[in-house]
Amino acid sequence: MDVLHSQVFFPSGFQELFSAWGRFPDAVPFSGGTCLIRSSGFSGRGLFELPVLPKNILSLDRIDELKRITRTERYLEIGAMVSLNDIIALGKSIPEALSKTLNGIAGPQVRNLATVGGNICSIGRPFGGIDIAAPLTALDARYELRTASQSRWISALRFSSFGSSALAPQELLTRIRIPLEHWNYTICRKFHARDLGDETSGVMVFITKNEKNLLTDIRIVFAGSCLLRDKNSETFLEGRKLPLDRKDAVHYREMWRDYLSGMTKPGPLLKTKLLNCIESCLLGLAD
Ligand SMILES: Cc1cc2nc3c(=O)[nH]c(=O)nc-3n(C[C@H](O)[C@H](O)[C@H](O)COP(=O)(O)OP(=O)(O)OC[C@H]3O[C@@H](n4cnc5c(N)ncnc54)[C@H](O)[C@@H]3O)c2cc1C
C-alpha cells in the first residue's frame, strides 16, 4: 500500500513514470530543478536556508529517451532533458537564433543544470524561463507531449501562448523538433537584464531567408510578458528584392506598429524599443 509521506521517484522509463504519476497525481516533474528550487520557497533558517520542494517529485534524470538528440536532413530532435549547454555545444548544427538566445540565458553553471524541457515548461511560473520561446516559435518548432495513454504534437507558438496551462494534467514534454533550414540573417536582442516577472524584459528574434537576391521568408517573434508573432505581416515582404526598398521597410515597420498598438502587452516603453529594434534590423536589409 502507498504511504502518504513525501516521495521522490526515479523512473527509468515512461511506463514507470506514468504509473507513479497515476498513484501520486500531485507529483511534479523535476528536470534541472533551477526553476523549481527558486519558486518553491525556503525553510527560513537564515544562512542555512533549505529549499522547500514539492511534496512528491518525479525525477526525469534516469529516462534516457529524454536525453537523446537526433538529426535528420530536415529536423533536429532534442529530448526534453538535454541541458541548455549541451544544446549550445552542438555548435553549427543548431540554428543561430537558438544558440544566440541560449547563450544569453543565465550563466554557464545554471545552463549546465537547466534543461530545454524545463525552460519551456516553466513559462508563466514564478522564476520561470521565457527566452527560448522566441527562437523556437520563430523557427516553427513543435513539441511532443505525452500522457500515460497518448502523445500529441503542438507548435511552439500555440504552447507558449497558453503558458504553463498548455500542459494537460499529468502530461510530459518529451522532445522538441526543430526544422533545419538555412536562415541568412539572424538578429537576437535581449531587452533589459533579465529580472523574472519584470514586464519590461524579453527577447526578440528577427530571421530572414533569401534565394539569391529575393527575400523568401521573414519572421519576427518577441517573448516576454507575452508572445508576439504577426503572421499577417510576414507575407508582405516575401518575394521583395534585396537590398530592400526603404519604402517597403517603412511600410513593414508600420504594420508592426499597428499590430503592437492592438496588444495590451508589453508596456509602451518596450513597444517603442521593439519598434526601434525592428527598424534597425530592417535597415540592415535595406540599401
Ligand atoms: C540565476 C538564474 C537566472 C536565470 N536567467 C534566465 C534568463 O535569462 N532567461 C530565461 O529564459 N530563464 C532564466 N532563468 C530560468 C531558467 O531558464 C529556468 O529555471 C530553467 O530553464 C528551468 O529548467 P529546469 O530544467 O531547471 O526546470 P525545473 O526547475 O526542473 O522545472 C521547471 C518547471 O517545468 C516543469 N517541467 C520540467 N521538465 C518538464 C517536462 N519534461 N515536462 C513537463 N513539465 C516539466 C517542472 O515541473 C517545473 O514546473 C534563470 C534561472 C536562474 C536560476
The ligand as a Tripos MOL2 file, in Angstrom:
@<TRIPOS>MOLECULE
LIG
   53    58     1     0     0
SMALL
NO_CHARGES

@<TRIPOS>ATOM
      1 C1         20.0470   32.5370  -11.7940 C.3       1 LIG1
      2 C2         19.0280   32.2480  -12.8690 C.ar      1 LIG1
      3 C3         18.9780   33.0610  -13.9830 C.ar      1 LIG1
      4 C4         18.0320   32.8060  -14.9860 C.ar      1 LIG1
      5 N1         18.0280   33.5970  -16.0910 N.ar      1 LIG1
      6 C5         17.1580   33.3040  -17.1060 C.ar      1 LIG1
      7 C6         17.1750   34.0600  -18.3160 C.ar      1 LIG1
      8 O1         17.9670   34.9740  -18.5090 O.2       1 LIG1
      9 N2         16.2620   33.7210  -19.2850 N.ar      1 LIG1
     10 C7         15.3850   32.6740  -19.1320 C.ar      1 LIG1
     11 O2         14.6080   32.3860  -20.0460 O.2       1 LIG1
     12 N3         15.3580   31.9560  -17.9980 N.ar      1 LIG1
     13 C8         16.2170   32.2460  -17.0000 C.ar      1 LIG1
     14 N4         16.1920   31.5080  -15.8530 N.ar      1 LIG1
     15 C9         15.1740   30.4650  -15.7420 C.3       1 LIG1
     16 C10        15.7650   29.1380  -16.2260 C.3       1 LIG1
     17 O3         15.9190   29.1860  -17.6030 O.3       1 LIG1
     18 C11        14.8020   28.0460  -15.8460 C.3       1 LIG1
     19 O4         14.8580   27.9710  -14.4320 O.3       1 LIG1
     20 C12        15.2400   26.6990  -16.3990 C.3       1 LIG1
     21 O5         15.3390   26.6950  -17.8030 O.3       1 LIG1
     22 C13        14.2780   25.6320  -15.9800 C.3       1 LIG1
     23 O6         14.8050   24.3890  -16.3860 O.3       1 LIG1
     24 P1         14.9780   23.2220  -15.3520 P.3       1 LIG1
     25 O7         15.4290   22.0360  -16.1400 O.co2     1 LIG1
     26 O8         15.8510   23.6160  -14.2160 O.co2     1 LIG1
     27 O9         13.4590   23.0380  -14.8930 O.3       1 LIG1
     28 P2         12.8470   22.6090  -13.4690 P.3       1 LIG1
     29 O10        13.1180   23.6530  -12.4630 O.co2     1 LIG1
     30 O11        13.2380   21.2080  -13.1450 O.co2     1 LIG1
     31 O12        11.3000   22.6080  -13.8690 O.3       1 LIG1
     32 C14        10.6360   23.8060  -14.2160 C.3       1 LIG1
     33 C15         9.1340   23.5340  -14.3710 C.3       1 LIG1
     34 O13         8.8810   22.7510  -15.5160 O.3       1 LIG1
     35 C16         8.2830   21.5000  -15.1700 C.3       1 LIG1
     36 N5          8.9280   20.5120  -16.0510 N.ar      1 LIG1
     37 C17        10.2610   20.2980  -16.1690 C.ar      1 LIG1
     38 N6         10.5010   19.4170  -17.1460 N.ar      1 LIG1
     39 C18         9.2920   19.0600  -17.6530 C.ar      1 LIG1
     40 C19         8.8820   18.1730  -18.6850 C.ar      1 LIG1
     41 N7          9.7380   17.4870  -19.4410 N.pl3     1 LIG1
     42 N8          7.5490   18.0560  -18.9560 N.ar      1 LIG1
     43 C20         6.6300   18.7470  -18.1980 C.ar      1 LIG1
     44 N9          6.9680   19.6060  -17.2120 N.ar      1 LIG1
     45 C21         8.2890   19.7570  -16.9340 C.ar      1 LIG1
     46 C22         8.5730   21.2990  -13.7000 C.3       1 LIG1
     47 O14         7.5940   20.5030  -13.0630 O.3       1 LIG1
     48 C23         8.5410   22.7360  -13.2070 C.3       1 LIG1
     49 O15         7.2230   23.1800  -13.0160 O.3       1 LIG1
     50 C24        17.1270   31.7300  -14.8560 C.ar      1 LIG1
     51 C25        17.2020   30.8870  -13.7260 C.ar      1 LIG1
     52 C26        18.1430   31.1340  -12.7460 C.ar      1 LIG1
     53 C27        18.2060   30.2090  -11.5550 C.3       1 LIG1
@<TRIPOS>BOND
     1     1     2 1
     2     2     3 ar
     3     2    52 ar
     4     3     4 ar
     5     4     5 ar
     6     4    50 ar
     7     5     6 ar
     8     6     7 ar
     9     6    13 1
    10     7     8 2
    11     7     9 ar
    12     9    10 ar
    13    10    11 2
    14    10    12 ar
    15    12    13 ar
    16    13    14 ar
    17    14    15 1
    18    14    50 ar
    19    15    16 1
    20    16    17 1
    21    16    18 1
    22    18    19 1
    23    18    20 1
    24    20    21 1
    25    20    22 1
    26    22    23 1
    27    23    24 1
    28    24    25 2
    29    24    26 1
    30    24    27 1
    31    27    28 1
    32    28    29 2
    33    28    30 1
    34    28    31 1
    35    31    32 1
    36    32    33 1
    37    33    34 1
    38    33    48 1
    39    34    35 1
    40    35    36 1
    41    35    46 1
    42    36    37 ar
    43    36    45 ar
    44    37    38 ar
    45    38    39 ar
    46    39    40 ar
    47    39    45 ar
    48    40    41 1
    49    40    42 ar
    50    42    43 ar
    51    43    44 ar
    52    44    45 ar
    53    46    47 1
    54    46    48 1
    55    48    49 1
    56    50    51 ar
    57    51    52 ar
    58    52    53 1
@<TRIPOS>SUBSTRUCTURE
     1 LIG1         1 GROUP 0 **** ****
